[in-house]
């Protein structure tokens, strides 16, 4: 997982990076799925400017104080819930648009 300390990046998905999912700025993080065992990358990160990141792997996470580990894990869960909610909203919008186009 990487915490973006400086700069901004684009999060894209697809073989040719054809779908932009988000723009992240200092304070945001990405690659959190890598903390799960055997979980491959699911997106591509493209730097928009010079970036500085803090890399957190599962070993370095375990070396942090338990309170800090819990805060990081809570933030990751919050982000994943937000992303799921955003995807559900986008999915509903696409279905509604397709349904009204057929009518």
DANORKA-V301001 format. One record per backbone hydrogen bond with DSSP energy under -1.0 kcal/mol. NH is the residue of the N-H (numbers start at 1). CO is the residue of the C=O. Records with the same first field share a line. If there is no record, write none. Layout:
# DANORKA-V301001
NH: CO / CO
This chain:
# DANORKA-V301001
2: 30
3: 54
4: 28
5: 52
6: 52
9: 24
10: 46
11: 22
12: 44
13: 19
17: 14
19: 13
21: 11
22: 11
24: 9
27: 4
28: 25
30: 2
34: 31
35: 32
36: 33
39: 36
44: 12
46: 10
48: 8
49: 8
52: 6
54: 3
56: 1
61: 57
62: 58
63: 59
64: 61
69: 65
70: 66
71: 67
72: 68
73: 69
74: 70
75: 71
76: 72
77: 73
78: 74
79: 75
80: 76
81: 77
82: 78
83: 79
84: 80
85: 81
86: 82
87: 83
88: 84
89: 85
90: 86
91: 87
92: 88
93: 89
94: 90
95: 91
96: 92
97: 93
98: 94
99: 95
100: 96
101: 97
102: 98
